[in-house]
Each structure stands twice: as structure tokens, then as C-alpha cells.
Amino acid sequence: MEAEAVQQQVPELPPPVLIGNSGDVGWKYGKYCDPTNKSKIKCNFCGHISTGGIFRFKQHVADLENSVRGCKKATPEAIADVKKHFQRIEETKSRKRQHEQDLRDDVHITSATTQGTSREDVCVGSSSTEPNKLGPMDRYVRPIDGKSSKEEALRQLSMNEALFKERVHEASQYVARWVYTHAIPFNALDNDEFRQMCEAVGKFGPGYEPPSQYELREKLLSEEYARTKSLLDDREKQKIKLGCTIMTDAWTDMKRRSIMNLCMHCSGGTSFIRSEETSDVSHTAEVIFDLVDRGIEELGPEHVMQICTDNASNNMGAKKLLLEKRPKIFWSSCATHTVNLMLQGIGNIKRFKSIVDQAKNVTIFIYAHHKTLAHMRKCTKRRDIIRPGVTRFASNFLTLQSMAEKRDALRGMVVDRVWEEMPIVKSKKGKDTTATLMDANFWKGVTLCIKVFEPLVILLRLADGDVKPSMAWLYGEMLKAKIKIKEAFGNQEKMYKETISIVEKKLKGRLDTSLHKTAYLLNPHYTYANPDIFDDTDMTVAFMKCAEQYFGDDDVSLATVVNDEMPLYEKMEGPFKKKLATSWQRMDYNPVGWWKLYGTEVPKLQKMAMRILALTSSSSGCERNWSIYEMNHTKRRNRLTTDRLNNMVYIQFNTRMMSKRQRLMDKKKADSLLSNDASEAQGWLFEGGDDHALAVFRDEEDGDQGVHPGTGIPYDVLGEAMGTQDHLQLRRSARVTVRDLEEEEFVSDEEDVLEEDDIEYEDDDEY
């Protein structure tokens, strides 16, 4: 009866959409004849019905020869638009083919010759002209004779193609057998290194002996470490030119060894330097200071501009020690950590927490049962509603955003007869799920959550994305985020007061330092758009303080910058007033490059601006080592020495970061907040899942260190009363890694333990 009552309250569903949701150019000029038949598309110009899907329909509009019947009524603009679309597709394919060819050409294997004879045969399908020994199959295939007739040549060519496909299939069977037997993740084969490995083995020919375990852990590891280090030479040049940031964080591995990571960021990207085991000491301010100080000496004190960590008390203690020894080096709080604290605080406000909890109850119910999950994927065209992020708060926003995008599909799902006939739906949780998805107030709450969270998530993408140095943009975008949050509440102070107070509380002393404000002041994208910024007393004081720290005892340079050069920049005099200098108006312009071109008449300010604007604002790149450590330091390999583990992480982390940067340069952008696994989305999969998040964000300035549920007394106070500091060593930083107990147990080499695969999610863009 309750289900019938819910169904009676359901409004009529909107008429079916007659165009696809892929954003394809073809939907400008055609539509489905029948929403249930996706292959038939009707032309808006001539009424012709294409039966081969959207691709064949576009060929019809473009009137491509020898393909399909062309449209005689299509406008020249439409024809040009679709032809341009096909041209872009062909260019993409051409770049991909060229990339694969370059990968093959980069593989060099010394050719061998048999005694007394030369090897003249070339392997079928090889891109190289280097000789390769062929197998028995090649006895039945002869090269095509140039003097043979056309029919004979075509017959021989088709025979070669058939035999080549069969040989590829046979070789692929051996690769698949290795993958299935040893539980190799499928995505491990989808990379350039695997393709080059296959090419190298193919060029070597039969009889190749794979390396031994000893060779992999000794000689070959050292050689690859040296090769990776040589690939980072360009970052060494950027470090010397524009300075760098040192990032550090602590981590505890499966053998309870405490490891501290040290990374370096420059305008060329983030690179891993080394890790040190610190199990025998507490992570005190002195220990962190010593690690950072040695890192500064290694990179060169004159090249290090900034240290970036989270706001843990031991890090702040190290900051004081460093400023005493090296007063010219800045110490900044991690922007990613701070923005996550903002999202955490806002998410705990009752009105937002209730919406997130309702949404979690929906996803937990759907994903807990095979039938509901299968039905949901059918209604959403095989698209998951959960989008794992790099943190819990990123997962919250991404999943709420995903649910909002699929709102109509989810509401259509719960009014479908298939859903109503499921026995599990008749349970209380099932009825609650149905009622929630049909509740207009719930969807209004989801919309508000997205509007409030989105400005901070955009800021999080900026700080964590590594697309461009974020210091130049952080403070300015934070001010914009506060304005957008107020607009989300209709600019009503009583509505946004609590939310904005949380943002300002976390911001103070962390992301509004003299360094952040100076970067904001030296970015003409903000100051030239709003010259009143130069008259702001807080900005002037912040600039003076930053300049004093930057120049140290060099009073002459300080006076030149403040009294002579800064006024030229403020008044847009000299090269700053050139017409081409207006490139600052674009959001995608490069502030460092701008100062290089137009700051020639203010050389000291130019150098200061370039080095500050090239800085990062986040240490999250250092924390990405955790996942790589987990992959390298599994239960079967938990006896790896720290040095060997360090070399493996150095190779893997730096190779990944270089590949990521190359993809960004190729304009193949990806959402930096999306994660490949569901570690930070457990709260959307089962009750209490948030307790299993790997990254736990705590704000020590708020006393957020946990309290005893019975007495309400902070655990650190109880620990001090119990005298635990005399017996235990501090092993974690403010951001800790949580693991299951069984994952921390020691496993002997003889045990054969199978590890669970990560949960894979299908991307919306794939369908």
C-alpha cells in the first residue's frame, strides 16, 4: 500500500529525449526516430533516416564520397562543421599512430648474425628494418614478388594478413595467461612501457631469457634509477632559474616502520627526492627540521624558496627552527589540507550533513544488492553514481554532482515496475531510498550542497592539480570562492554567516600570509583588473613584509624594489603598458612568462615576481607517495630494504609525474580529484565506511585530536596522564594513514596471500 501511495504521488515523467547526451556534433542536425532504437537517426534537413547510428548519420550530412547517400539539403555551415569534426578525429588517430611508431622506434636491440650467414628475413608486422629471426610459420609465407600479377599479389597479401593475425592471437594468449595466473591488473598493460617491452622482446627474437630476481633488484634497478634521474635534468634547470619548494610528510608502512618523504616542486613539476626511515625517533620539530635542512643543503639554499607542509604542531615547531637558521626561506601551510578542512567543517553543518547522509543511505542500499545495482546501471546506461575522489570530501562532492546529473534516471528507476517487484525494495531501507529519490526537498538540498561546495572544490583542483603553479592564483580564487558561496545563499548574511565563518577561520594564518598576498598583488590578472588592490593597506603591508624576508640583509635591492620598481608596475609604465601586455586578462595566461616579457625595466622586481609566482601552494604531491608505497610494499614484499624501496618509489613516482605532465601538455586533461580506487569513497558503499578513509584531516589549532566518547576528555590528555609519552614514540604526522589490522600482520615468504583488487568504476565519458 505504501508503494502504491508513493507511486500515486509521482508526477508524470517528461517526454523521452530524442537526442543523445554525448555532446556529439551530429546531434545538432539529427534526432532519434524512436528513443528505444538508438541506430535510427532522422536528418533535420532532408528527413533521411540513417540506420547505422550517429557515425553513419554524420557521413550522410557531410556528404562523404563512397560512404553513404549524402544530404542534398544540408547547409554549407553544417557540412563544414561535420567535416571539421571528422578531420579532428583523423588528426587524433594520426597522432596516436605516430606516438606508437615513435615508441617502437625508441627500442634499440643489437642485431645478431648467424655464423657464416646473414639474416635477411624481416618479421611480419615489425616496424623496424632490423633483421629478426622468424618462426616455423614463415616457411609457408613467401614475400610478394614485385613481378607477379595483381591477382597473385593480392592473394599472397591476404594470406600474409591472415597468418599475421593468427600469430598475434597466439602470442596474445601467452600474455593473457601470465596476466590471469598472477592476477596482473588489466590496466598494467595499457601504458607505453609495456608496449616498448613487447617491441624489445620481438626485436630480440626467439631464445630471450628474462632477467632473474637478483638482476631486477640489483643491477637493473640501479640502471633504471640512474636513467630516471637523467630524465629530470630539465627540472634541475628550472630549479636553478626560478627556485623550488620542498615538501615533506610522514608515513608508516606495513612493518610499522616510520618513513618520512621528501619531494621537490619547481615550475617543471613535482619530483621525488628520497625517503628516510625514522622508526627509532619521534617526529619532533627537531627531527623534521633536520630532514628539511639536509634537503635544503642537497638542493642548494639559494634555490629553495619555500617549505610546504600541513599545520601539525611538530611542523610549526620546525618552522620556527628553520626561520632562525634560514630567515629568507618561507614556510607555508598546504593549501590542499586547508581547503579539505574547510570542506570538512562545512560538511558538518546540520543542513549539509543531513543531505549527504541521505545520499549515502541511497547509494549504500543500491550498491549493497546485486539486483538494485544492476537495475541502476541499466537505467543510467551503465554509469555508476559513485565517483571516488582523492579525499572523502572530494568523493562527497563528485558523487552528489553525479547523482544530480542522473536525477531523472534515478527517479525513473524507482518508479519502474522492475524496481517495485524486488523483495528487498519492500524493506524499510528500500522504501526510504524510494522516498528520498522522489523527494523534491532532497534534490533542492543536493543542488545547494553542490553550489556551496563547488567554489572550494574548484580551489582544491587548482591547488592539487599541478596544471600550473598555483601560488599565483590561490588567494585571488579564494576571494572569488567566498563571493560565490554568498551568492549560493542569495547573499543573505544570516544564511551564509556560519559557512563563511568556517572558511575564514581555516584561512587565517594559513592561506592569507604575506607570501600569498604578495603573489596575488604581483599577478596582473587581479591587480590590473581592479587597481584599488594597490591602495589596500593590508596588501601594502604584506608586500613589504614579504620583500623584507625575500631580500634579507640586502637593503639596497629592497629599497630599489619598493621605491623605484614597484611604482612602475603599479602605474603600468614602460613595457607594462604595451598592447600585447593585456594578455593578463585571460585566465589561462602564464604569469611567470608575462613578467619575463614585460618586466625587463624592473629587473629585481621581475626576478622576485617570477620566483614567487612559480611556487606551488600544496604539498599533496608528496602525499601521493603513499599509494605508490602501498603498491611496492605489499605483504609478499614487506622485507624490502628502505634503500631498495626508495629507489623503486623514485622510479615509479617520477615516471608517473612526467607522464602526467606530458598528458597535460598534450591537452589530455583529467580531473585531478578523481581517484583510481575507492579508498576515500567507502562511506558511500557501506555504513561506517568513512572510518576506513586513508587520509584523516585533523586541525590541531581547533583541538581536533579526538575525545573519549564516555568522558569527553581529549585522548592526548588521557595519554599524558597515563604516561604514554614515556613508552611510545610518535609515529604519525597530523595526517595519518589508517589500515586494517590484518594488513599490518607480518607474512612469511612461504605464505601465498592473494590481495584484493581495487574496485573499478566506469567513467561517464566512455558511454
ChimeraX attribute file (.defattr): number of C-alpha atoms within 10 A of each C-alpha:
attribute: neighborCount
match mode: 1-to-1
recipient: residues
	/A:1	6
	/A:2	9
	/A:3	14
	/A:4	10
	/A:5	9
	/A:6	15
	/A:7	17
	/A:8	10
	/A:9	9
	/A:10	14
	/A:11	8
	/A:12	7
	/A:13	10
	/A:14	8
	/A:15	6
	/A:16	9
	/A:17	11
	/A:18	16
	/A:19	19
	/A:20	15
	/A:21	9
	/A:22	12
	/A:23	9
	/A:24	14
	/A:25	14
	/A:26	24
	/A:27	20
	/A:28	13
	/A:29	18
	/A:30	24
	/A:31	22
	/A:32	22
	/A:33	17
	/A:34	14
	/A:35	15
	/A:36	10
	/A:37	11
	/A:38	17
	/A:39	18
	/A:40	21
	/A:41	28
	/A:42	19
	/A:43	25
	/A:44	16
	/A:45	14
	/A:46	12
	/A:47	12
	/A:48	18
	/A:49	19
	/A:50	23
	/A:51	14
	/A:52	12
	/A:53	15
	/A:54	23
	/A:55	13
	/A:56	19
	/A:57	29
	/A:58	28
	/A:59	23
	/A:60	24
	/A:61	30
	/A:62	26
	/A:63	19
	/A:64	15
	/A:65	10
	/A:66	8
	/A:67	10
	/A:68	16
	/A:69	17
	/A:70	18
	/A:71	21
	/A:72	12
	/A:73	12
	/A:74	18
	/A:75	13
	/A:76	9
	/A:77	9
	/A:78	17
	/A:79	19
	/A:80	13
	/A:81	16
	/A:82	22
	/A:83	18
	/A:84	13
	/A:85	17
	/A:86	16
	/A:87	12
	/A:88	12
	/A:89	12
	/A:90	12
	/A:91	12
	/A:92	12
	/A:93	12
	/A:94	12
	/A:95	12
	/A:96	12
	/A:97	12
	/A:98	12
	/A:99	13
	/A:100	15
	/A:101	13
	/A:102	13
	/A:103	15
	/A:104	21
	/A:105	13
	/A:106	12
	/A:107	16
	/A:108	14
	/A:109	13
	/A:110	8
	/A:111	12
	/A:112	14
	/A:113	12
	/A:114	7
	/A:115	6
	/A:116	5
	/A:117	7
	/A:118	10
	/A:119	14
	/A:120	12
	/A:121	14
	/A:122	17
	/A:123	20
	/A:124	16
	/A:125	11
	/A:126	14
	/A:127	14
	/A:128	16
	/A:129	11
	/A:130	18
	/A:131	20
	/A:132	22
	/A:133	17
	/A:134	15
	/A:135	11
	/A:136	7
	/A:137	10
	/A:138	16
	/A:139	8
	/A:140	9
	/A:141	14
	/A:142	11
	/A:143	13
	/A:144	14
	/A:145	10
	/A:146	8
	/A:147	8
	/A:148	10
	/A:149	9
	/A:150	10
	/A:151	9
	/A:152	12
	/A:153	16
	/A:154	13
	/A:155	11
	/A:156	17
	/A:157	16
	/A:158	11
	/A:159	14
	/A:160	20
	/A:161	13
	/A:162	11
	/A:163	17
	/A:164	17
	/A:165	12
	/A:166	12
	/A:167	15
	/A:168	11
	/A:169	12
	/A:170	11
	/A:171	11
	/A:172	12
	/A:173	12
	/A:174	10
	/A:175	13
	/A:176	12
	/A:177	11
	/A:178	12
	/A:179	15
	/A:180	11
	/A:181	8
	/A:182	9
	/A:183	13
	/A:184	13
	/A:185	12
	/A:186	10
	/A:187	7
	/A:188	10
	/A:189	13
	/A:190	10
	/A:191	10
	/A:192	13
	/A:193	12
	/A:194	12
	/A:195	15
	/A:196	19
	/A:197	13
	/A:198	14
	/A:199	21
	/A:200	16
	/A:201	16
	/A:202	16
	/A:203	25
	/A:204	19
	/A:205	16
	/A:206	12
	/A:207	7
	/A:208	9
	/A:209	7
	/A:210	9
	/A:211	9
	/A:212	9
	/A:213	9
	/A:214	10
	/A:215	12
	/A:216	14
	/A:217	15
	/A:218	11
	/A:219	11
	/A:220	15
	/A:221	17
	/A:222	16
	/A:223	12
	/A:224	16
	/A:225	17
	/A:226	13
	/A:227	12
	/A:228	17
	/A:229	16
	/A:230	11
	/A:231	13
	/A:232	16
	/A:233	11
	/A:234	10
	/A:235	19
	/A:236	16
	/A:237	14
	/A:238	18
	/A:239	24
	/A:240	15
	/A:241	15
	/A:242	23
	/A:243	25
	/A:244	31
	/A:245	28
	/A:246	26
	/A:247	29
	/A:248	24
	/A:249	26
	/A:250	25
	/A:251	23
	/A:252	21
	/A:253	17
	/A:254	19
	/A:255	15
	/A:256	12
	/A:257	15
	/A:258	21
	/A:259	19
	/A:260	22
	/A:261	21
	/A:262	22
	/A:263	21
	/A:264	25
	/A:265	29
	/A:266	27
	/A:267	23
	/A:268	21
	/A:269	22
	/A:270	26
	/A:271	25
	/A:272	23
	/A:273	21
	/A:274	16
	/A:275	24
	/A:276	15
	/A:277	16
	/A:278	17
	/A:279	16
	/A:280	11
	/A:281	12
	/A:282	16
	/A:283	21
	/A:284	17
	/A:285	19
	/A:286	17
	/A:287	16
	/A:288	23
	/A:289	21
	/A:290	14
	/A:291	17
	/A:292	20
	/A:293	17
	/A:294	12
	/A:295	21
	/A:296	21
	/A:297	12
	/A:298	10
	/A:299	18
	/A:300	14
	/A:301	16
	/A:302	14
	/A:303	20
	/A:304	24
	/A:305	23
	/A:306	23
	/A:307	25
	/A:308	26
	/A:309	24
	/A:310	28
	/A:311	22
	/A:312	17
	/A:313	16
	/A:314	18
	/A:315	26
	/A:316	19
	/A:317	16
	/A:318	21
	/A:319	23
	/A:320	15
	/A:321	18
	/A:322	23
	/A:323	14
	/A:324	9
	/A:325	10
	/A:326	14
	/A:327	15
	/A:328	22
	/A:329	22
	/A:330	20
	/A:331	23
	/A:332	26
	/A:333	22
	/A:334	23
	/A:335	28
	/A:336	22
	/A:337	22
	/A:338	23
	/A:339	22
	/A:340	21
	/A:341	20
	/A:342	23
	/A:343	24
	/A:344	16
	/A:345	14
	/A:346	22
	/A:347	20
	/A:348	12
	/A:349	13
	/A:350	10
	/A:351	13
	/A:352	18
	/A:353	14
	/A:354	15
	/A:355	22
	/A:356	23
	/A:357	12
	/A:358	17
	/A:359	22
	/A:360	22
	/A:361	21
	/A:362	21
	/A:363	20
	/A:364	20
	/A:365	21
	/A:366	22
	/A:367	19
	/A:368	12
	/A:369	11
	/A:370	10
	/A:371	15
	/A:372	21
	/A:373	17
	/A:374	14
	/A:375	18
	/A:376	23
	/A:377	17
	/A:378	13
	/A:379	19
	/A:380	19
	/A:381	12
	/A:382	17
	/A:383	19
	/A:384	19
	/A:385	27
	/A:386	24
	/A:387	28
	/A:388	28
	/A:389	24
	/A:390	21
	/A:391	21
	/A:392	26
	/A:393	23
	/A:394	24
	/A:395	25
	/A:396	27
	/A:397	24
	/A:398	22
	/A:399	24
	/A:400	24
	/A:401	21
	/A:402	17
	/A:403	22
	/A:404	18
	/A:405	12
	/A:406	17
	/A:407	16
	/A:408	16
	/A:409	17
	/A:410	20
	/A:411	19
	/A:412	19
	/A:413	22
	/A:414	25
	/A:415	17
	/A:416	13
	/A:417	9
	/A:418	12
	/A:419	20
	/A:420	19
	/A:421	10
	/A:422	13
	/A:423	9
	/A:424	16
	/A:425	20
	/A:426	16
	/A:427	11
	/A:428	10
	/A:429	16
	/A:430	22
	/A:431	17
	/A:432	17
	/A:433	22
	/A:434	24
	/A:435	18
	/A:436	19
	/A:437	22
	/A:438	23
	/A:439	13
	/A:440	11
	/A:441	12
	/A:442	18
	/A:443	19
	/A:444	13
	/A:445	16
	/A:446	22
	/A:447	16
	/A:448	18
	/A:449	23
	/A:450	20
	/A:451	19
	/A:452	25
	/A:453	24
	/A:454	19
	/A:455	19
	/A:456	23
	/A:457	22
	/A:458	16
	/A:459	22
	/A:460	23
	/A:461	17
	/A:462	23
	/A:463	27
	/A:464	24
	/A:465	21
	/A:466	24
	/A:467	16
	/A:468	20
	/A:469	26
	/A:470	23
	/A:471	26
	/A:472	32
	/A:473	24
	/A:474	24
	/A:475	23
	/A:476	19
	/A:477	18
	/A:478	20
	/A:479	10
	/A:480	14
	/A:481	21
	/A:482	19
	/A:483	14
	/A:484	19
	/A:485	21
	/A:486	19
	/A:487	14
	/A:488	20
	/A:489	17
	/A:490	11
	/A:491	14
	/A:492	11
	/A:493	11
	/A:494	8
	/A:495	13
	/A:496	18
	/A:497	13
	/A:498	12
	/A:499	20
	/A:500	17
	/A:501	13
	/A:502	17
	/A:503	21
	/A:504	14
	/A:505	12
	/A:506	19
	/A:507	19
	/A:508	10
	/A:509	12
	/A:510	16
	/A:511	23
	/A:512	16
	/A:513	18
	/A:514	22
	/A:515	26
	/A:516	24
	/A:517	24
	/A:518	26
	/A:519	27
	/A:520	24
	/A:521	24
	/A:522	25
	/A:523	23
	/A:524	25
	/A:525	22
	/A:526	18
	/A:527	17
	/A:528	20
	/A:529	11
	/A:530	10
	/A:531	13
	/A:532	9
	/A:533	17
	/A:534	16
	/A:535	9
	/A:536	10
	/A:537	10
	/A:538	12
	/A:539	17
	/A:540	17
	/A:541	14
	/A:542	19
	/A:543	22
	/A:544	16
	/A:545	15
	/A:546	21
	/A:547	22
	/A:548	18
	/A:549	19
	/A:550	19
	/A:551	17
	/A:552	15
	/A:553	11
	/A:554	11
	/A:555	11
	/A:556	9
	/A:557	16
	/A:558	20
	/A:559	14
	/A:560	15
	/A:561	22
	/A:562	15
	/A:563	11
	/A:564	13
	/A:565	18
	/A:566	17
	/A:567	13
	/A:568	18
	/A:569	22
	/A:570	17
	/A:571	13
	/A:572	15
	/A:573	12
	/A:574	14
	/A:575	17
	/A:576	22
	/A:577	14
	/A:578	11
	/A:579	8
	/A:580	12
	/A:581	16
	/A:582	14
	/A:583	15
	/A:584	19
	/A:585	13
	/A:586	9
	/A:587	10
	/A:588	9
	/A:589	12
	/A:590	19
	/A:591	23
	/A:592	21
	/A:593	13
	/A:594	20
	/A:595	24
	/A:596	15
	/A:597	14
	/A:598	18
	/A:599	22
	/A:600	15
	/A:601	15
	/A:602	19
	/A:603	15
	/A:604	16
	/A:605	24
	/A:606	23
	/A:607	18
	/A:608	18
	/A:609	23
	/A:610	23
	/A:611	21
	/A:612	24
	/A:613	28
	/A:614	28
	/A:615	23
	/A:616	32
	/A:617	28
	/A:618	30
	/A:619	29
	/A:620	23
	/A:621	21
	/A:622	26
	/A:623	19
	/A:624	12
	/A:625	22
	/A:626	19
	/A:627	12
	/A:628	15
	/A:629	19
	/A:630	12
	/A:631	12
	/A:632	17
	/A:633	19
	/A:634	16
	/A:635	23
	/A:636	18
	/A:637	14
	/A:638	17
	/A:639	15
	/A:640	14
	/A:641	9
	/A:642	14
	/A:643	13
	/A:644	14
	/A:645	19
	/A:646	20
	/A:647	20
	/A:648	20
	/A:649	24
	/A:650	22
	/A:651	20
	/A:652	18
	/A:653	22
	/A:654	20
	/A:655	18
	/A:656	12
	/A:657	17
	/A:658	18
	/A:659	14
	/A:660	18
	/A:661	19
	/A:662	12
	/A:663	13
	/A:664	15
	/A:665	11
	/A:666	9
	/A:667	9
	/A:668	10
	/A:669	13
	/A:670	11
	/A:671	9
	/A:672	16
	/A:673	20
	/A:674	16
	/A:675	19
	/A:676	13
	/A:677	16
	/A:678	24
	/A:679	22
	/A:680	26
	/A:681	26
	/A:682	21
	/A:683	23
	/A:684	29
	/A:685	20
	/A:686	16
	/A:687	13
	/A:688	10
	/A:689	15
	/A:690	17
	/A:691	12
	/A:692	17
	/A:693	19
	/A:694	19
	/A:695	18
	/A:696	16
	/A:697	19
	/A:698	22
	/A:699	18
	/A:700	12
	/A:701	11
	/A:702	9
	/A:703	11
	/A:704	11
	/A:705	14
	/A:706	12
	/A:707	15
	/A:708	11
	/A:709	9
	/A:710	6
	/A:711	7
	/A:712	9
	/A:713	12
	/A:714	15
	/A:715	14
	/A:716	16
	/A:717	11
	/A:718	13
	/A:719	11
	/A:720	11
	/A:721	10
	/A:722	10
	/A:723	11
	/A:724	12
	/A:725	12
	/A:726	8
	/A:727	6
	/A:728	9
	/A:729	14
	/A:730	13
	/A:731	20
	/A:732	17
	/A:733	20
	/A:734	20
	/A:735	20
	/A:736	18
	/A:737	17
	/A:738	13
	/A:739	14
	/A:740	8
	/A:741	8
	/A:742	9
	/A:743	13
	/A:744	13
	/A:745	12
	/A:746	13
	/A:747	18
	/A:748	13
	/A:749	12
	/A:750	7
	/A:751	9
	/A:752	10
	/A:753	11
	/A:754	10
	/A:755	11
	/A:756	7
	/A:757	10
	/A:758	11
	/A:759	10
	/A:760	11
	/A:761	16
	/A:762	13
	/A:763	12
	/A:764	15
	/A:765	7
	/A:766	8
	/A:767	10
